Every structure is written in structure tokens, then in C-alpha cells.
Amino acid sequence: MKITLPDWYDDLFEFECESKGCVLNLTVTVYGQELQFDFYDITRFIQTAKDEVERSGYYNTNNLVILDKVTRENIISYLNSLNVKPEAQC
């Protein structure tokens, strides 16, 4: 599968994401298709969801993915599990 993370997703950013437990609005390219996700680890997600529910009464997000740890390896593993087909070439 052809997966491309943003150029700025380097080792330091990966370390920060794993430490914070999330990366939001991450746009990745899978077979030429741009997809956007919010990746959380379970601990950070529970904290964020709880805070949001207490603040507004609900929690809602699109394209939410919960990983064991927010690392490049886990993100790519998730993306590999998607059923994304290559775009047709004209």
C-alpha cells in the first residue's frame, strides 16, 4: 500500500505525539487519496472526551482512531488495515 505522511512528521514530532497521546487533523495520503484523522491513545482520549462532555454535554469527532500508542508504526499499521483502492489512472 502506498502511504505518505506529511513531510513535517519527523522523529521529534512522533515523540511529541506519543508523549501527548494524540495527533489531531493528521492528513495522510493513501494511494493518492488524502484522508484526515484524529489519533489518540486510550488514556488521552478518555481525558479529552470527559473534559468535552463536562464542558458542552457531548463529545463528537469525525475520523477518530484510538491506538495503543500514537506512533508512526501504529498509524501506518492502521492505515494498512483500511480498504483503500488505488485511484484509477487516466
C-alpha angles and dihedrals in degrees: 000000000000108000125170125187120198116281090243092059095101134152093276093051090047090052090050092049093049091047094048093041095231150061116196131205093006108175113206131177117229115182090337094310118117113224128179126211143173109221120197137170112231096254094052092043093054091050093047095045093047092050092048094048091050091048102043107009095249145047123221133166136155124232095011117174124184115206133183088243128357099244134138090248093054093044091052091045089054092047090051089057092059120100096233116155124209113260114254113260116228 
